Amino acid sequence: MGNSKNMTDSGSDRFEQGFWDKIREETRIEPKDWMPEGYRKTLIRQIAQHAHSEIVGMQPEGNWITRAPTLERKIGLLAKVQDECGHGLYLYSAAETLGASREELLAALHEGRMKYSSIFNYPTLSWADIGAIGWLVDGAAIVNQISLCRNSYGPYARAMVRICKEESFHQRQGYGIMLTLTQGTDDQQAMAQDALNRWWWPTLMMFGPHDSESSHSEQSTAWKIKRQSNDELRQRFIDITVPQADHLGLAIPDSDLKWNEAEGHYESGEIDWDEFWAVVKGGGPCRRQRIKTRVDAHEKGQWVREAATAYAHKRASRQEAA
């Protein structure tokens, strides 16, 4: 028994060494490769949260499809919401390669055992909010997700490449909405500024807590799931976005914002971390509404899933008989 245990331990050590060799050599980990259980669970948590964010994030924008100001805007927003649904599909598929079922992940979301990005717990009060979400929220997502294109797990990294391309379109669409508003009437300009005022700080919160307060960052960085720190990504977003706001003629709602010539970066004020943690823990103004809408849609769509499954089985049977 002792020799058997030693052989098992030796084999496990060899597999683990092979895993770390791939991490060091920047070789992607694939679904059939050996991986630590902690690595697998971390990926499931992160990918599922990302997928949940995509499908819940359809709601605040979907509310404005019927109220878009022109047919062109309506078509563009409809296409964007459809893209977000597709992003969720890519990501749930990536999570399934790790042994998690889509049904389990959705049940965890609906029961509050899994989270989604807290940015979607804020309301969209005007058409300018749709522009702000595209410009700011999708812009922040791109900064974060470009880094994820280089993460160590193959299916997740490959999904992110396609998602980033589509998010780039979404960001340009949002910026275009804001540009139109800032070139419009005084009321439209005020609407754009109001949207920026309300979405700026929640967008900065999207990058998560300071690195020193992040419970997952250190290990995720070692596994190369995470390639840059929360604070590095947040700073990059600020440096990119402030000049864009200047071009629009809008004022960033941060009295402490200033350019640091020596550092080559903007200095900014402190985030309201009390609000951040309150929203993360379920205190967002629209959280209950978002989950209820998601659960209702899932339950009402049960017959569609059952019909699709029955059709697939029927088609497979016919092909086998042929």
Secondary structure, 3 states (H helix, E strand, C coil): CHHHHHHHHHHHHHHHHHHHHHHHCCCCECCCCCCCHHHHHHHHHHHHHHHHHHHHCHHHHHCCCCCCCCHHHHHHHHHHHHHHHHHHHHHHHHHHCCCCCHHHHHHHHHCCCCCCCHHHHCCCCCHHHHHHHHHHHHHHHHHHHHHHCCCCEHHHHHHHHHHHHHHHHHHHHHHHHHHHHHCCCHHHHHHHHHHHHHHHHHHHHCCCCCHHHCCCHHHHHHCCCCCCCHHHHHHHHHHHHHHHHHHHCCCCCCCCCEEECCCCEEECCCCCHHHHHHHHHHHCCCHHHHHHHHHHHHHHCHHHHHHHHHHHHHHHHHHHHC
